């Protein structure tokens, strides 16, 4: 494999290394989330208690994206990416303790480490693409970002299925041990092969420059926060618990459905350029972001109404969630392209890190609300909040630059 990589151009070689790292990390991240949700639901934890297990994961994701972008600009994206891989191995190892030691604070601490790892890895991967594509090749930039993002989410979906399957086949600790060993091999390979100075800013940024001063990036970050809050308010805790408790699905079926959802979402993300302007020879801008967010906001309303009235509720819910995944994928891919396009090339990780801080904040809000709302009012309330958040994202997107360039 190393010999084959050396024959490629430096840009393609680094792109493949970054993507491979991101893929390996994402597979374990999706599997770990499903393992924790299903294992602790099986132990009798309430939906809110399960949501709180991920509280530090999301909180530290917010902090990591903000500080990680600054670190990436100062020390290089290769170091932040490899640090993320190493921390994920450590997080998996932390959960290998005997069952009697798997208390809530310990699991929350392991999830905190995993949250830091995930966002260091993601910020590094997304920022790297900006540096591997020339500034005037916006169509190529959009395509590469879409492929990276889409393939990552397809693998995250595979990770959900893997988590449910490994929990059934190997048990909680057996699954963790296998994933930790495999990711450790990827980490060692990355330490050897990733370019040493990737992403270092020419002028070392000051810590006071963490917050973006560009209006377009601030508006896009706010829209991103509500977009991902709208997904996770029903997806993270409410939906898996609903499928297991209300529909009586086993681990295989829950993991399989969520895997199908995220894999389909990832595949559509990869082809997002074809839906948002490539056929007409242009790249998208704020106008497209607001229109796609508006279209997405209709779906949770339909699903909530079907659950409230009982009108083919399960059929409309499951079908609606699949359609939601497709349209959400296009929204997400559009945002991922826009942030890389808006970001300044010198110290790109600063702008990307700020944007993904908002993304993590949306996940944090969505995760906590997912457990709380489901426990007190059921899945219908989660879907109404999803519609509200998408309406806010649509309004904010109207403030983005209306045309590309």
Secondary structure, 3 states (H helix, E strand, C coil): CHHHHHCCCHHHHHHHHHHHHHHHHHHHHHHHHHHHHHHHHHCCCCHHHHHHHCHHHHHHHHHHHHHHHHHHHHHCHHHHHHHHHHHHHHHHHHCCCCHHHCCHHHHHHHHHHHHHHHHHHHHHHHHHHHHHCCCCCHHHHHHHHHHHHHHHHHHHHHHHHHHHHHHHHHHHHHHHHHHHHHHHHHHHHHHHHCCCCCCCCCCCCCHHHCCCCCHHHHHHHHHHHHHHHHHHHHHHHHHHHHHHHCCCCCHHHHHHHHHHHHHHHHHHHHCHHHHCCHHHCCCCCHHHHHHHHHHHHHHHHHHHHHHHHCCCHHHHHHHHHHHHHHHHHHHHHHHHHHHHHHCCCCCHHHHHHHHHHHHHHHHHHHHHHHHHHHHHHCHHHHHHHHHHHHHHHHHHHCCCCCCCC
